[in-house]
Amino acid sequence: MTVPLVTDYAHGISAIDAQFHRPRRAAIHLIVEHGRMALVDTGTTFSVPGVVKALEEKNLAIEDVDYVILTHIHLDHAGGASACMHHFPNARLVVHPRGARHMAGPDKLIAGAIAVYGEAEFKRVYGEIFPIDKKRIIEAPDESRIDLNGRSLLFIDTPGHARHHNCIYDEKSNSFFTGDTFGVSYRELDVDNMEFVFPTTTPVQFDPVAAHESIDRIMRFNPEFAFLTHYSRISHLARHAESMHNLIDEHVQIARNAEASGTGRFTAISSALETLLLQRIREHGCQLPQEEITCLLNSDIRLNSMGLDHWLSQSTRAVD
């Protein structure tokens, strides 16, 4: 099945496939308001040509991109920021205050990723990342707003997944652009228009207490939709918020159980997470073969396990 590059929604919102590892893994969201544009998240450097192509197909001018907004600075969300600023000459980058300095000087961000992936794999996956002129960066603290051609976008500080994470509320569509705060939901797992959503606990700043609080804060707006970076629009938010709270607690319990088991903690966490998510997906009604589900979730399970393992180490150290 051919997956379209662009999926259009109401209120001038579109999802552009970032083509990150596979189709429909990561979305770059485009907001158009009377010809002026904002992008929410950027994918990687290799995602940006797809954005340019999408704008060309929509007869939109690159000069009319006013903002490039980052929910947070993890590289599957922000790795293409410098390429975007190169391609969109009038755009300004909007980012959480904790992330701004890393966009102006990305050396530590790059070094951290290379330490995890190795230099060759880093360049293969993320390409080149360059410093962004500080004069083009707007810091967006909690409850700040930007104006997109008369359309107000509100930024709220939503830690839990990362301390440099904002979610963006768009009153016009009564929607949030949630990055990773409201979890991950792959369209392949939808059953009868009902989505399956699960948390992302990737390293190194997972904080379950803050994650619960951020979900509750989003829900106080009573939004109709959430636009997730992984992957795009979901509805039924009250149901998913309840499920997210439950699954965050389940993730934490799995980590604590693995701590008690002693040796092989990462392996124990990974195995238990896979069992949990497969069980929940089957209860959700998904009939995909187990091998296909496992293939979809492999990377998320590995990253979630790494994040939980790190959180457990930090929690133990804090107690000591």
Phi, psi and omega per residue, in radians:
M1 nan 2.251 3.103
T2 -1.364 2.245 -3.141
V3 -1.704 2.177 -3.113
P4 -1.175 2.609 3.085
L5 -1.168 -0.649 -3.028
V6 -2.174 2.370 2.996
T7 -2.082 2.144 -3.089
D8 -1.700 2.442 3.068
Y9 -2.140 -3.105 3.097
A10 -1.264 2.961 3.030
H11 1.097 0.505 3.058
G12 1.250 0.388 -3.126
I13 -1.841 2.350 3.069
S14 -2.356 2.639 2.981
A15 -1.824 2.215 3.046
I16 -1.864 2.183 -3.105
D17 -1.175 2.126 3.134
A18 -1.277 -0.184 3.124
Q19 0.941 0.813 -3.112
F20 -1.670 1.833 -3.096
H21 1.229 -0.812 -3.124
R22 -2.724 2.853 3.063
P23 -1.065 2.535 3.062
R24 1.048 0.584 3.013
R25 -1.651 -0.692 -3.115
A26 -2.479 2.425 -3.114
A27 -1.993 2.495 2.927
I28 -1.870 2.148 -3.088
H29 -1.703 2.323 3.128
L30 -1.867 2.265 3.043
I31 -2.046 2.158 -3.137
V32 -2.028 2.212 3.110
E33 -2.264 1.786 -3.131
H34 0.870 0.830 3.030
G35 1.560 -0.290 3.078
R36 -1.642 2.636 -2.939
M37 -2.320 2.639 2.921
A38 -2.291 2.504 3.020
L39 -1.919 2.390 3.075
V40 -1.955 1.993 -3.019
D41 1.194 2.801 -2.937
T42 -2.256 -0.105 -2.960
G43 1.102 -2.566 3.127
T44 -1.831 3.101 3.061
T45 -0.914 -0.650 -3.087
F46 -1.313 -0.176 3.113
S47 -1.442 -0.413 -2.949
V48 -1.157 -0.683 3.066
P49 -0.983 -0.578 3.081
G50 -1.161 -0.603 3.086
V51 -1.163 -0.802 3.124
V52 -1.039 -0.750 3.112
K53 -1.080 -0.746 -3.137
A54 -1.084 -0.726 3.122
L55 -1.140 -0.717 3.112
E56 -1.065 -0.757 -3.125
E57 -1.149 -0.457 3.104
K58 -1.613 0.082 -3.103
N59 0.987 0.715 3.082
L60 -1.876 2.453 -3.049
A61 -1.565 2.385 -3.138
I62 -1.079 -0.459 3.122
E63 -1.201 -0.252 -3.091
D64 -1.689 0.154 2.985
V65 -1.414 1.935 -3.083
D66 -1.529 -0.604 -3.039
Y67 -2.410 2.476 2.882
V68 -2.025 1.971 -3.011
I69 -1.849 2.302 3.059
L70 -1.885 2.220 3.016
T71 -1.188 -0.683 3.044
H72 -2.848 3.110 -2.908
I73 -1.829 0.232 2.957
H74 -1.031 2.504 -2.857
L75 -1.254 -0.319 3.022
D76 -1.298 -0.203 3.089
H77 -1.858 -0.551 -2.962
A78 -2.174 -0.029 -3.076
G79 -1.096 -0.440 3.134
G80 -1.628 0.166 -3.041
A81 -1.084 -0.802 -3.101
S82 -1.172 -0.618 3.081
A83 -1.154 -0.656 3.083
C84 -1.090 -0.760 -3.114
M85 -1.154 -0.494 3.059
H86 -1.247 -0.746 -3.069
H87 -1.380 -0.496 -3.055
F88 -1.983 1.571 -2.902
P89 -1.145 -0.387 -3.106
N90 -1.759 0.025 -3.073
A91 -1.378 2.620 2.957
R92 -2.050 2.516 -3.110
L93 -1.558 2.254 3.142
V94 -1.989 2.172 -2.988
V95 -2.627 2.676 3.054
H96 -0.952 2.495 3.140
P97 -0.965 -0.570 3.130
R98 -1.230 -0.342 -3.107
G99 -1.736 -0.251 -2.984
A100 -1.045 -0.783 -3.074
R101 -1.136 -0.487 3.135
H102 -1.326 -0.385 3.043
M103 -1.401 -0.604 3.092
A104 -1.315 -0.550 3.125
G105 -2.418 1.513 -2.959
P106 -1.459 0.196 -3.027
D107 -1.006 -0.793 -3.125
K108 -1.176 -0.658 3.112
L109 -1.089 -0.771 -3.140
I110 -1.174 -0.790 -3.122
A111 -1.071 -0.697 3.115
G112 -1.101 -0.727 3.128
A113 -1.194 -0.686 3.116
I114 -1.128 -0.629 3.115
A115 -1.087 -0.565 3.141
V116 -1.428 -0.812 -2.965
Y117 -1.742 -0.363 -2.936
G118 1.524 2.646 -3.014
E119 -1.135 -0.734 -3.099
A120 -1.123 -0.780 -3.130
E121 -1.208 -0.654 3.082
F122 -1.007 -0.850 -3.107
K123 -1.173 -0.607 3.125
R124 -1.150 -0.718 -3.044
V125 -1.485 -0.709 -2.969
Y126 -1.947 -0.321 -3.141
G127 1.255 -2.685 -3.110
E128 -1.573 2.438 3.068
I129 -2.194 2.246 -3.055
F130 -2.087 2.740 3.057
P131 -1.084 2.590 3.095
I132 -1.908 2.352 -3.140
D133 -0.955 2.191 -3.129
K134 -0.989 -0.514 -3.114
K135 -1.180 -0.308 -3.135
R136 -1.742 0.074 -3.090
I137 -1.810 2.265 3.025
I138 -1.907 2.157 3.030
E139 -1.449 2.336 -3.083
A140 -2.035 1.537 3.078
P141 -1.264 3.030 -3.095
D142 -0.963 2.315 3.089
E143 1.179 0.351 2.985
S144 -1.456 2.838 -3.128
R145 -2.320 2.657 2.886
I146 -2.162 2.740 -3.108
D147 -1.923 2.044 3.078
L148 -1.793 1.538 3.091
N149 0.908 0.775 3.134
G150 1.628 -0.070 3.130
R151 -1.793 2.075 -3.047
S152 -1.511 2.299 3.067
L153 -2.084 2.134 -3.062
L154 -1.785 2.324 -3.138
F155 -1.820 2.245 3.039
I156 -2.149 2.422 -3.122
D157 -1.283 2.108 -3.033
T158 -2.314 1.296 3.082
P159 -1.231 3.027 -3.118
G160 2.314 -0.966 2.984
H161 -1.425 -0.730 3.103
A162 -2.699 2.617 -3.128
R163 -1.341 -0.160 3.132
H164 -1.897 0.658 -3.024
H165 -1.923 2.222 2.942
N166 -1.930 2.592 2.826
C167 -1.948 2.610 -2.998
I168 -2.061 2.120 3.136
Y169 -1.699 2.207 3.102
D170 -1.912 1.828 -3.065
E171 -1.116 -0.584 -3.082
K172 -1.028 -0.732 -3.140
S173 -1.731 -0.019 -3.022
N174 0.849 0.916 -3.060
S175 -2.358 2.733 2.998
F176 -1.989 2.462 2.899
F177 -1.701 1.941 -2.843
T178 -1.867 0.031 -3.118
G179 0.926 -2.006 3.120
D180 -1.973 0.015 -3.045
T181 -1.144 -0.642 -3.113
F182 -1.712 0.334 3.006
G183 1.593 -2.906 -3.075
V184 -2.122 2.439 -3.134
S185 -2.621 1.854 -3.119
Y186 -1.563 2.351 -3.056
R187 -1.112 -0.430 3.118
E188 -1.108 -0.361 -3.091
L189 -1.667 0.015 3.108
D190 -1.108 2.468 3.078
V191 -2.308 2.004 3.128
D192 0.915 0.821 3.110
N193 1.164 0.193 3.028
M194 -1.803 2.262 -3.082
E195 -1.549 2.739 2.954
F196 -1.915 2.201 -3.062
V197 -2.176 2.400 3.094
F198 -2.482 2.746 -3.044
P199 -1.261 2.782 2.958
T200 -2.066 2.061 -3.036
T201 -1.973 0.570 -3.032
T202 -1.041 2.697 -3.139
P203 -1.212 2.746 0.146
V204 -2.121 0.252 -2.983
Q205 -2.117 0.368 3.109
F206 -1.013 2.305 -3.134
D207 -2.463 1.784 -3.020
P208 -1.098 -0.647 3.135
V209 -1.094 -0.834 3.116
A210 -1.132 -0.615 3.131
A211 -1.089 -0.783 3.080
H212 -1.045 -0.800 -3.103
E213 -1.110 -0.669 -3.134
S214 -1.174 -0.704 3.079
I215 -1.071 -0.788 3.128
D216 -1.086 -0.663 -3.130
R217 -1.150 -0.751 3.077
I218 -1.019 -0.801 -3.047
M219 -1.208 -0.365 3.085
R220 -1.129 -0.327 3.072
F221 -1.431 -0.164 -3.084
N222 0.923 0.929 -3.103
P223 -1.265 2.682 3.086
E224 -1.480 -0.673 -3.083
F225 -2.317 2.718 2.891
A226 -2.156 2.373 3.064
F227 -1.831 1.836 -3.101
L228 -1.565 2.536 3.032
T229 -1.127 -0.589 3.128
H230 -2.114 1.613 -0.149
Y231 -2.374 1.858 2.970
S232 1.145 -2.582 -2.798
R233 -1.318 2.341 2.956
I234 -2.264 2.714 3.043
S235 -2.115 -2.729 3.138
H236 0.942 0.764 -2.921
L237 -1.210 -0.598 3.123
A238 -1.076 -0.751 3.109
R239 -1.107 -0.753 -3.095
H240 -1.231 -0.590 3.093
A241 -1.078 -0.761 3.103
E242 -1.071 -0.755 3.136
S243 -1.148 -0.701 3.118
M244 -1.084 -0.773 3.100
H245 -1.005 -0.799 -3.128
N246 -1.095 -0.777 -3.076
L247 -1.261 -0.567 3.030
I248 -1.053 -0.797 3.112
D249 -1.099 -0.676 3.109
E250 -1.120 -0.722 3.102
H251 -1.063 -0.781 3.139
V252 -1.099 -0.736 -3.136
Q253 -1.135 -0.682 3.082
I254 -1.045 -0.747 3.123
A255 -1.106 -0.757 -3.121
R256 -1.166 -0.648 3.081
N257 -1.129 -0.666 3.130
A258 -1.189 -0.607 3.082
E259 -1.051 -0.734 -3.131
A260 -1.201 -0.448 -3.099
S261 -1.313 -0.253 3.072
G262 1.441 -1.895 -3.015
T263 -1.222 2.717 3.065
G264 1.143 0.710 -3.014
R265 -1.098 -0.807 -3.118
F266 -1.076 -0.757 3.126
T267 -1.102 -0.721 3.128
A268 -1.119 -0.734 3.112
I269 -1.096 -0.832 -3.104
S270 -1.033 -0.801 -3.115
S271 -1.105 -0.766 -3.123
A272 -1.194 -0.650 3.095
L273 -1.121 -0.755 3.127
E274 -1.066 -0.772 3.123
T275 -1.070 -0.805 -3.126
L276 -1.052 -0.880 -3.048
L277 -1.198 -0.684 3.083
L278 -1.082 -0.727 3.119
Q279 -1.087 -0.811 -3.114
R280 -1.156 -0.649 3.131
I281 -1.166 -0.679 3.081
R282 -1.152 -0.728 3.088
E283 -1.092 -0.545 3.080
H284 -1.165 -0.368 3.106
G285 1.805 0.115 -3.127
C286 -1.245 2.289 -3.088
Q287 -1.894 0.199 3.101
L288 -1.065 2.603 3.063
P289 -1.015 2.563 -3.095
Q290 -1.020 -0.632 -3.133
E291 -1.095 -0.647 3.141
E292 -1.227 -0.723 3.097
I293 -1.105 -0.788 -3.138
T294 -1.057 -0.701 3.109
C295 -1.094 -0.720 3.120
L296 -1.107 -0.629 -2.960
L297 -1.745 -0.143 -3.012
N298 -0.897 -0.886 -3.087
S299 -1.137 -0.729 -3.134
D300 -1.137 -0.715 3.124
I301 -1.112 -0.743 3.128
R302 -1.089 -0.826 -3.112
L303 -1.186 -0.727 3.090
N304 -1.066 -0.692 3.131
S305 -1.158 -0.716 3.086
M306 -1.066 -0.747 -3.126
G307 -1.160 -0.719 3.112
L308 -1.171 -0.687 3.106
D309 -1.080 -0.760 3.114
H310 -1.153 -0.766 3.119
W311 -1.033 -0.721 -3.141
L312 -1.110 -0.723 3.112
S313 -1.098 -0.741 3.139
Q314 -1.175 -0.687 3.141
S315 -1.119 -0.752 3.131
T316 -1.119 -0.729 -3.140
R317 -1.118 -0.687 3.133
A318 -1.105 -0.680 3.129
V319 -1.186 -0.746 3.139
D320 -1.105 nan nan
